[in-house]
Amino acid sequence: MGRGEPLIRTWVTADQVLPKKQRHTARRIWQQLVDGYGAELGESTVSSYVAELRRELTGGVVCVTVPQVHRVGEEAEVDFGELWVWLDGTLTKVWLFVLRLSASARRSMWRLPARPPRRSSRGMCWRSRCWVGCPGGIGDDNLRAAVDRILQGRDRVENQRFIALRSHYGFDSFLLPARQAWRA
């Protein structure tokens, strides 16, 4: 790459102490070389060099993403949250029920006017009116409306209302660790 290598090395090395969002991207480095220094080289050349340099500076460690694969209809995730809306000129707190299918990432959301303890059952019942069928398993990171007591790990004692709902629609439930749970 020639004369641009020491400059790129300086930028990338200086970036190591910055938060990730503030670091130069390979594209931005290429743009600075072309616009500011009149370099004539391809973006892919700079991108490859920056990737190689970053591997060298981090000790050869490469971050890898493992894609999740879910069969259609196998599972879904649910979440609840507060939502403040203007209803008839008054700021009102309502509950938002969100269901996301794991295979397609399709989301459905419903505003629930009910009190928090009943939101789980209402959301599940309203969901069933809009979709045909039910996922085999439904995961949640915060099942306070569905459980009487959370035990160690992923174990919990479900309340009778939620057990009846699960039995009626024929799905299994599982507790998601908070760090893995999808948020609406």
Stockholm file with secondary structure:
# STOCKHOLM 1.0

chainA/1-184         MGRGEPLIRTWVTADQVLPKKQRHTARRIWQQLVDGYGAELGESTVSSYVAELRRELTGGVVCVTVPQVHRVGEEAEVDFGELWVWLDGTLTKVWLFVLRLSASARRSMWRLPARPPRRSSRGMCWRSRCWVGCPGGIGDDNLRAAVDRILQGRDRVENQRFIALRSHYGFDSFLLPARQAWRA
#=GR chainA/1-184 SS CTTHHHHHHHHHHHHTTSCGGGSCCHHHHHHHHHHHHCCCCCHHHHHHHHHHHHHHHTTTCCCCCCCCCCCTTSEEEEEEEEEEEEETTEEEEEEEEEEEETTTCCEEEEEECSCGGGHHHHHHHHHHHHSSSCCSEEEESCCTTTEEEECSTTCEEECHHHHHHHHHHTCEEEECCTTTCCCC
#=GC SS_cons         CTTHHHHHHHHHHHHTTSCGGGSCCHHHHHHHHHHHHCCCCCHHHHHHHHHHHHHHHTTTCCCCCCCCCCCTTSEEEEEEEEEEEEETTEEEEEEEEEEEETTTCCEEEEEECSCGGGHHHHHHHHHHHHSSSCCSEEEESCCTTTEEEECSTTCEEECHHHHHHHHHHTCEEEECCTTTCCCC
//
